Amino acid sequence: MQTEVFQQLKEMAIAIILQANLSSFMLIEKLIAILSIIEELEMKNTERRNKMQQDAMHQVVVYMLDFEVEEQKQKMEK
């Protein structure tokens, strides 16, 4: 969802840049700055998503190890 919004914002900014005439240089500069901000937000969003996936994988591994330890304890008790 966010990626689609970012993509739409980029496309709109690029369309405005392409339609702008040379006298609106400041507008072009501001739109390029907005594109940079969008790129940075996309990157941070991707980093956050990757971190969440890594955390989830870590939790799964910890759970599996706990399960293995518990199984070994039960085998040793028998």
C-alpha positions in Angstrom: 0.0 0.0 0.0 2.7 2.5 1.0 4.8 1.5 -1.9 2.0 2.3 -4.3 1.5 5.7 -2.7 5.2 6.4 -3.0 5.1 5.3 -6.6 2.1 7.6 -7.4 3.8 10.5 -5.7 7.0 10.0 -7.7 5.1 9.7 -10.9 3.1 12.9 -10.1 6.3 14.8 -9.3 8.1 13.6 -12.4 5.1 14.6 -14.5 5.1 18.1 -13.0 8.9 18.4 -13.6 8.5 17.4 -17.2 5.7 19.9 -17.8 7.4 22.8 -16.0 9.1 25.4 -18.2 12.6 26.6 -17.5 11.4 29.7 -15.7 10.1 27.6 -12.9 13.5 26.4 -11.8 12.7 26.8 -8.1 9.6 24.5 -8.5 11.7 21.9 -10.2 14.3 22.1 -7.3 11.5 21.7 -4.8 10.0 18.7 -6.6 13.4 17.0 -6.8 13.7 17.6 -3.1 10.3 15.9 -2.6 11.4 13.0 -4.7 14.5 12.6 -2.5 12.3 12.6 0.6 10.0 10.0 -0.9 13.0 7.8 -1.8 14.3 8.2 1.8 10.9 7.2 3.2 10.8 4.2 0.9 14.2 3.1 2.1 13.3 3.5 5.8 10.1 1.6 5.2 12.0 -1.2 3.6 14.5 -1.3 6.4 11.7 -1.4 9.0 10.0 -4.2 7.2 13.3 -6.2 6.9 13.9 -5.6 10.6 10.5 -6.9 11.5 11.1 -10.0 9.3 14.4 -10.6 11.0 12.9 -10.3 14.5 10.1 -12.7 13.5 12.7 -15.2 12.2 14.7 -14.8 15.4 11.6 -15.5 17.5 10.9 -18.7 15.5 14.4 -19.9 16.0 14.3 -19.2 19.7 11.0 -21.0 20.0 12.3 -24.0 18.1 15.4 -24.2 20.2 13.3 -24.0 23.4 11.2 -26.8 22.1 14.2 -28.9 21.3 15.7 -28.3 24.8 12.3 -29.2 26.4 12.2 -32.4 24.4 15.7 -33.3 25.4 14.9 -32.7 29.1 11.8 -34.9 28.8 13.9 -37.7 27.2 16.5 -37.5 29.9 13.9 -37.6 32.7 12.5 -40.9 31.3 
